[in-house]
Amino acid sequence: MKSYVVVLLQFIIWSGYTFIEWLSKHDQLIYKVIMFFVFFYLAFIIGNKVTQSAGKTFFITTLSLVIYASIHYTMAMLIH
């Protein structure tokens, strides 16, 4: 159950990242990369507080990012 809660929280974080990236569409790539790592770190820290396991948290964070990115880009391709 903790893993499910972490995935849901991280989907909220990835949605926030997508929104912030959309707001900063004219920023340079280096700033977007730094922002990505800040959001990844935030997702990892929140996940680690819930699961209390760094290895499990890293796996869940990576998995939630892959799932969110695949859904995001699939929807983007369907719209265009």
N, CA, C and O atoms as CSV, one atom per row, in Angstrom:
chain,resi,resn,atom,element,x,y,z
A,1,MET,N,N,0.824,-1.199,0.000
A,1,MET,CA,C,0.000,0.000,0.000
A,1,MET,C,C,0.868,1.262,0.000
A,1,MET,O,O,0.502,2.268,-0.607
A,2,LYS,N,N,2.015,1.208,0.680
A,2,LYS,CA,C,2.897,2.371,0.706
A,2,LYS,C,C,3.417,2.698,-0.690
A,2,LYS,O,O,3.553,3.867,-1.052
A,3,SER,N,N,3.704,1.668,-1.463
A,3,SER,CA,C,4.203,1.896,-2.825
A,3,SER,C,C,3.159,2.603,-3.674
A,3,SER,O,O,3.495,3.478,-4.471
A,4,TYR,N,N,1.914,2.235,-3.510
A,4,TYR,CA,C,0.832,2.865,-4.262
A,4,TYR,C,C,0.713,4.340,-3.899
A,4,TYR,O,O,0.534,5.182,-4.778
A,5,VAL,N,N,0.809,4.655,-2.623
A,5,VAL,CA,C,0.746,6.048,-2.172
A,5,VAL,C,C,1.913,6.841,-2.750
A,5,VAL,O,O,1.736,7.976,-3.191
A,6,VAL,N,N,3.099,6.249,-2.750
A,6,VAL,CA,C,4.278,6.924,-3.298
A,6,VAL,C,C,4.103,7.196,-4.781
A,6,VAL,O,O,4.420,8.289,-5.250
A,7,VAL,N,N,3.607,6.226,-5.522
A,7,VAL,CA,C,3.389,6.418,-6.964
A,7,VAL,C,C,2.396,7.545,-7.202
A,7,VAL,O,O,2.617,8.379,-8.080
A,8,LEU,N,N,1.317,7.589,-6.447
A,8,LEU,CA,C,0.330,8.662,-6.619
A,8,LEU,C,C,0.927,10.031,-6.289
A,8,LEU,O,O,0.703,10.999,-7.016
A,9,LEU,N,N,1.687,10.114,-5.192
A,9,LEU,CA,C,2.344,11.379,-4.850
A,9,LEU,C,C,3.330,11.801,-5.931
A,9,LEU,O,O,3.432,12.983,-6.261
A,10,GLN,N,N,4.047,10.841,-6.474
A,10,GLN,CA,C,5.026,11.177,-7.497
A,10,GLN,C,C,4.362,11.565,-8.813
A,10,GLN,O,O,4.909,12.385,-9.552
A,11,PHE,N,N,3.212,11.005,-9.122
A,11,PHE,CA,C,2.484,11.466,-10.300
A,11,PHE,C,C,2.085,12.932,-10.129
A,11,PHE,O,O,2.105,13.698,-11.092
A,12,ILE,N,N,1.726,13.316,-8.920
A,12,ILE,CA,C,1.408,14.719,-8.654
A,12,ILE,C,C,2.651,15.580,-8.857
A,12,ILE,O,O,2.570,16.666,-9.430
A,13,ILE,N,N,3.794,15.097,-8.390
A,13,ILE,CA,C,5.051,15.837,-8.563
A,13,ILE,C,C,5.411,15.950,-10.035
A,13,ILE,O,O,5.811,17.021,-10.491
A,14,TRP,N,N,5.274,14.855,-10.792
A,14,TRP,CA,C,5.604,14.910,-12.228
A,14,TRP,C,C,4.634,15.824,-12.978
A,14,TRP,O,O,5.026,16.489,-13.936
A,15,SER,N,N,3.378,15.860,-12.550
A,15,SER,CA,C,2.429,16.785,-13.170
A,15,SER,C,C,2.830,18.230,-12.895
A,15,SER,O,O,2.728,19.089,-13.771
A,16,GLY,N,N,3.284,18.489,-11.676
A,16,GLY,CA,C,3.778,19.824,-11.344
A,16,GLY,C,C,4.989,20.190,-12.173
A,16,GLY,O,O,5.117,21.327,-12.627
A,17,TYR,N,N,5.891,19.218,-12.377
A,17,TYR,CA,C,7.067,19.466,-13.215
A,17,TYR,C,C,6.637,19.807,-14.643
A,17,TYR,O,O,7.177,20.734,-15.247
A,18,THR,N,N,5.684,19.075,-15.175
A,18,THR,CA,C,5.213,19.335,-16.536
A,18,THR,C,C,4.613,20.732,-16.646
A,18,THR,O,O,4.836,21.436,-17.631
A,19,PHE,N,N,3.853,21.126,-15.631
A,19,PHE,CA,C,3.254,22.462,-15.632
A,19,PHE,C,C,4.325,23.549,-15.556
A,19,PHE,O,O,4.272,24.526,-16.303
A,20,ILE,N,N,5.282,23.384,-14.670
A,20,ILE,CA,C,6.358,24.370,-14.534
A,20,ILE,C,C,7.213,24.428,-15.803
A,20,ILE,O,O,7.652,25.503,-16.213
A,21,GLU,N,N,7.446,23.275,-16.419
A,21,GLU,CA,C,8.208,23.256,-17.671
A,21,GLU,C,C,7.444,23.987,-18.767
A,21,GLU,O,O,8.043,24.687,-19.584
A,22,TRP,N,N,6.130,23.827,-18.785
A,22,TRP,CA,C,5.310,24.528,-19.765
A,22,TRP,C,C,5.376,26.040,-19.545
A,22,TRP,O,O,5.415,26.810,-20.504
A,23,LEU,N,N,5.390,26.461,-18.273
A,23,LEU,CA,C,5.479,27.884,-17.974
A,23,LEU,C,C,6.835,28.470,-18.364
A,23,LEU,O,O,6.937,29.656,-18.677
A,24,SER,N,N,7.876,27.635,-18.346
A,24,SER,CA,C,9.227,28.129,-18.654
A,24,SER,C,C,9.695,27.631,-20.015
A,24,SER,O,O,10.838,27.199,-20.161
A,25,LYS,N,N,8.822,27.691,-21.002
A,25,LYS,CA,C,9.149,27.147,-22.321
A,25,LYS,C,C,10.250,27.929,-23.033
A,25,LYS,O,O,10.847,27.418,-23.981
A,26,HIS,N,N,10.529,29.152,-22.598
A,26,HIS,CA,C,11.573,29.944,-23.251
A,26,HIS,C,C,12.906,29.882,-22.514
A,26,HIS,O,O,13.864,30.542,-22.917
A,27,ASP,N,N,12.981,29.099,-21.442
A,27,ASP,CA,C,14.230,28.976,-20.693
A,27,ASP,C,C,15.230,28.110,-21.456
A,27,ASP,O,O,14.861,27.329,-22.334
A,28,GLN,N,N,16.494,28.268,-21.101
A,28,GLN,CA,C,17.539,27.459,-21.718
A,28,GLN,C,C,17.452,26.025,-21.212
A,28,GLN,O,O,16.885,25.759,-20.152
A,29,LEU,N,N,18.020,25.117,-21.978
A,29,LEU,CA,C,17.962,23.690,-21.664
A,29,LEU,C,C,18.619,23.365,-20.323
A,29,LEU,O,O,18.130,22.504,-19.591
A,30,ILE,N,N,19.700,24.029,-19.998
A,30,ILE,CA,C,20.412,23.729,-18.751
A,30,ILE,C,C,19.523,24.003,-17.536
A,30,ILE,O,O,19.594,23.277,-16.544
A,31,TYR,N,N,18.695,25.036,-17.604
A,31,TYR,CA,C,17.798,25.339,-16.500
A,31,TYR,C,C,16.690,24.299,-16.387
A,31,TYR,O,O,16.253,23.970,-15.284
A,32,LYS,N,N,16.240,23.789,-17.514
A,32,LYS,CA,C,15.229,22.737,-17.485
A,32,LYS,C,C,15.801,21.436,-16.921
A,32,LYS,O,O,15.106,20.707,-16.212
A,33,VAL,N,N,17.051,21.148,-17.232
A,33,VAL,CA,C,17.706,19.949,-16.701
A,33,VAL,C,C,17.885,20.074,-15.190
A,33,VAL,O,O,17.632,19.126,-14.447
A,34,ILE,N,N,18.319,21.243,-14.745
A,34,ILE,CA,C,18.464,21.468,-13.303
A,34,ILE,C,C,17.117,21.337,-12.609
A,34,ILE,O,O,17.017,20.734,-11.540
A,35,MET,N,N,16.081,21.903,-13.219
A,35,MET,CA,C,14.741,21.813,-12.645
A,35,MET,C,C,14.272,20.356,-12.575
A,35,MET,O,O,13.624,19.961,-11.606
A,36,PHE,N,N,14.599,19.554,-13.601
A,36,PHE,CA,C,14.231,18.145,-13.577
A,36,PHE,C,C,14.880,17.435,-12.393
A,36,PHE,O,O,14.225,16.667,-11.688
A,37,PHE,N,N,16.177,17.696,-12.175
A,37,PHE,CA,C,16.858,17.040,-11.061
A,37,PHE,C,C,16.314,17.500,-9.710
A,37,PHE,O,O,16.295,16.718,-8.759
A,38,VAL,N,N,15.877,18.739,-9.611
A,38,VAL,CA,C,15.255,19.217,-8.371
A,38,VAL,C,C,13.948,18.462,-8.120
A,38,VAL,O,O,13.688,18.027,-6.998
A,39,PHE,N,N,13.136,18.306,-9.148
A,39,PHE,CA,C,11.878,17.580,-8.990
A,39,PHE,C,C,12.120,16.096,-8.735
A,39,PHE,O,O,11.390,15.475,-7.962
A,40,PHE,N,N,13.136,15.523,-9.374
A,40,PHE,CA,C,13.462,14.114,-9.126
A,40,PHE,C,C,13.893,13.929,-7.675
A,40,PHE,O,O,13.483,12.972,-7.018
A,41,TYR,N,N,14.713,14.837,-7.183
A,41,TYR,CA,C,15.166,14.782,-5.790
A,41,TYR,C,C,13.979,14.927,-4.838
A,41,TYR,O,O,13.884,14.204,-3.847
A,42,LEU,N,N,13.085,15.852,-5.136
A,42,LEU,CA,C,11.886,16.039,-4.319
A,42,LEU,C,C,11.029,14.771,-4.298
A,42,LEU,O,O,10.551,14.356,-3.242
A,43,ALA,N,N,10.840,14.162,-5.467
A,43,ALA,CA,C,10.065,12.921,-5.537
A,43,ALA,C,C,10.749,11.811,-4.751
A,43,ALA,O,O,10.083,11.020,-4.082
A,44,PHE,N,N,12.077,11.748,-4.830
A,44,PHE,CA,C,12.817,10.717,-4.110
A,44,PHE,C,C,12.715,10.916,-2.601
A,44,PHE,O,O,12.499,9.956,-1.862
A,45,ILE,N,N,12.868,12.144,-2.146
A,45,ILE,CA,C,12.814,12.429,-0.708
A,45,ILE,C,C,11.428,12.112,-0.150
A,45,ILE,O,O,11.319,11.492,0.908
A,46,ILE,N,N,10.387,12.520,-0.833
A,46,ILE,CA,C,9.026,12.236,-0.363
A,46,ILE,C,C,8.773,10.733,-0.363
A,46,ILE,O,O,8.193,10.198,0.582
A,47,GLY,N,N,9.205,10.053,-1.422
A,47,GLY,CA,C,9.035,8.599,-1.474
A,47,GLY,C,C,9.805,7.883,-0.389
A,47,GLY,O,O,9.327,6.894,0.167
A,48,ASN,N,N,10.998,8.373,-0.082
A,48,ASN,CA,C,11.820,7.747,0.949
A,48,ASN,C,C,11.221,7.948,2.340
A,48,ASN,O,O,11.361,7.081,3.203
A,49,LYS,N,N,10.564,9.070,2.562
A,49,LYS,CA,C,9.893,9.297,3.847
A,49,LYS,C,C,8.765,8.292,4.058
A,49,LYS,O,O,8.506,7.874,5.187
A,50,VAL,N,N,8.099,7.907,2.980
A,50,VAL,CA,C,6.972,6.980,3.102
A,50,VAL,C,C,7.448,5.536,3.183
A,50,VAL,O,O,6.983,4.784,4.040
A,51,THR,N,N,8.364,5.135,2.311
A,51,THR,CA,C,8.761,3.719,2.251
A,51,THR,C,C,9.885,3.353,3.203
A,51,THR,O,O,10.010,2.187,3.579
A,52,GLN,N,N,10.700,4.308,3.600
A,52,GLN,CA,C,11.833,4.064,4.503
A,52,GLN,C,C,12.877,3.115,3.905
A,52,GLN,O,O,13.596,2.443,4.644
A,53,SER,N,N,12.965,3.056,2.572
A,53,SER,CA,C,13.942,2.205,1.903
A,53,SER,C,C,14.444,2.923,0.651
A,53,SER,O,O,13.673,3.212,-0.264
A,54,ALA,N,N,15.747,3.205,0.626
A,54,ALA,CA,C,16.303,3.971,-0.497
A,54,ALA,C,C,16.235,3.196,-1.809
A,54,ALA,O,O,15.921,3.773,-2.851
A,55,GLY,N,N,16.525,1.901,-1.769
A,55,GLY,CA,C,16.496,1.099,-2.994
A,55,GLY,C,C,15.101,0.993,-3.577
A,55,GLY,O,O,14.902,1.153,-4.781
A,56,LYS,N,N,14.138,0.720,-2.709
A,56,LYS,CA,C,12.743,0.620,-3.155
A,56,LYS,C,C,12.246,1.972,-3.666
A,56,LYS,O,O,11.516,2.041,-4.655
A,57,THR,N,N,12.645,3.036,-2.989
A,57,THR,CA,C,12.235,4.375,-3.405
A,57,THR,C,C,12.804,4.728,-4.773
A,57,THR,O,O,12.098,5.288,-5.612
A,58,PHE,N,N,14.073,4.407,-5.006
A,58,PHE,CA,C,14.677,4.702,-6.310
A,58,PHE,C,C,13.959,3.934,-7.419
A,58,PHE,O,O,13.705,4.485,-8.490
A,59,PHE,N,N,13.634,2.677,-7.171
A,59,PHE,CA,C,12.907,1.877,-8.169
A,59,PHE,C,C,11.529,2.472,-8.438
A,59,PHE,O,O,11.135,2.624,-9.594
A,60,ILE,N,N,10.800,2.807,-7.388
A,60,ILE,CA,C,9.452,3.354,-7.552
A,60,ILE,C,C,9.504,4.705,-8.253
A,60,ILE,O,O,8.667,4.988,-9.110
A,61,THR,N,N,10.478,5.544,-7.898
A,61,THR,CA,C,10.601,6.863,-8.519
A,61,THR,C,C,10.902,6.734,-10.010
A,61,THR,O,O,10.300,7.425,-10.831
A,62,THR,N,N,11.824,5.860,-10.351
A,62,THR,CA,C,12.154,5.648,-11.760
A,62,THR,C,C,10.960,5.068,-12.512
A,62,THR,O,O,10.663,5.491,-13.630
A,63,LEU,N,N,10.286,4.113,-11.908
A,63,LEU,CA,C,9.117,3.498,-12.543
A,63,LEU,C,C,7.999,4.523,-12.744
A,63,LEU,O,O,7.389,4.569,-13.813
A,64,SER,N,N,7.728,5.337,-11.737
A,64,SER,CA,C,6.663,6.336,-11.878
A,64,SER,C,C,7.024,7.369,-12.943
A,64,SER,O,O,6.149,7.850,-13.662
A,65,LEU,N,N,8.300,7.710,-13.047
A,65,LEU,CA,C,8.732,8.651,-14.082
A,65,LEU,C,C,8.549,8.061,-15.473
A,65,LEU,O,O,8.078,8.747,-16.380
A,66,VAL,N,N,8.915,6.798,-15.649
A,66,VAL,CA,C,8.761,6.142,-16.952
A,66,VAL,C,C,7.289,6.031,-17.327
A,66,VAL,O,O,6.920,6.296,-18.471
A,67,ILE,N,N,6.450,5.646,-16.383
A,67,ILE,CA,C,5.014,5.525,-16.658
A,67,ILE,C,C,4.419,6.886,-16.990
A,67,ILE,O,O,3.660,7.019,-17.951
A,68,TYR,N,N,4.762,7.898,-16.195
A,68,TYR,CA,C,4.217,9.230,-16.445
A,68,TYR,C,C,4.681,9.778,-17.794
A,68,TYR,O,O,3.888,10.351,-18.541
A,69,ALA,N,N,5.960,9.602,-18.101
A,69,ALA,CA,C,6.486,10.105,-19.371
A,69,ALA,C,C,5.840,9.399,-20.557
A,69,ALA,O,O,5.526,10.036,-21.562
A,70,SER,N,N,5.642,8.091,-20.448
A,70,SER,CA,C,5.021,7.368,-21.560
A,70,SER,C,C,3.570,7.804,-21.758
A,70,SER,O,O,3.122,7.951,-22.895
A,71,ILE,N,N,2.841,8.010,-20.681
A,71,ILE,CA,C,1.458,8.496,-20.801
A,71,ILE,C,C,1.451,9.916,-21.360
A,71,ILE,O,O,0.639,10.241,-22.226
A,72,HIS,N,N,2.347,10.753,-20.867
A,72,HIS,CA,C,2.413,12.147,-21.307
A,72,HIS,C,C,2.708,12.240,-22.806
A,72,HIS,O,O,2.026,12.970,-23.526
A,73,TYR,N,N,3.707,11.514,-23.273
A,73,TYR,CA,C,4.076,11.595,-24.689
A,73,TYR,C,C,3.068,10.887,-25.587
A,73,TYR,O,O,2.887,11.286,-26.738
A,74,THR,N,N,2.417,9.856,-25.091
A,74,THR,CA,C,1.355,9.211,-25.870
A,74,THR,C,C,0.207,10.169,-26.084
A,74,THR,O,O,-0.315,10.275,-27.194
A,75,MET,N,N,-0.194,10.870,-25.034
A,75,MET,CA,C,-1.281,11.838,-25.163
A,75,MET,C,C,-0.868,13.003,-26.065
A,75,MET,O,O,-1.682,13.519,-26.830
A,76,ALA,N,N,0.388,13.411,-25.971
A,76,ALA,CA,C,0.854,14.507,-26.832
A,76,ALA,C,C,0.819,14.108,-28.297
A,76,ALA,O,O,0.491,14.927,-29.155
A,77,MET,N,N,1.153,12.861,-28.590
A,77,MET,CA,C,1.124,12.393,-29.978
A,77,MET,C,C,-0.318,12.265,-30.482
A,77,MET,O,O,-0.586,12.505,-31.660
A,78,LEU,N,N,-1.233,11.894,-29.609
A,78,LEU,CA,C,-2.626,11.772,-30.018
A,78,LEU,C,C,-3.247,13.135,-30.309
A,78,LEU,O,O,-4.106,13.260,-31.182
A,79,ILE,N,N,-2.811,14.142,-29.580
A,79,ILE,CA,C,-3.358,15.485,-29.781
A,79,ILE,C,C,-2.856,16.102,-31.083
A,79,ILE,O,O,-3.607,16.769,-31.795
A,80,HIS,N,N,-1.588,15.873,-31.382
A,80,HIS,CA,C,-1.010,16.457,-32.604
A,80,HIS,C,C,-1.182,15.494,-33.691
A,80,HIS,O,O,-0.775,15.760,-34.822
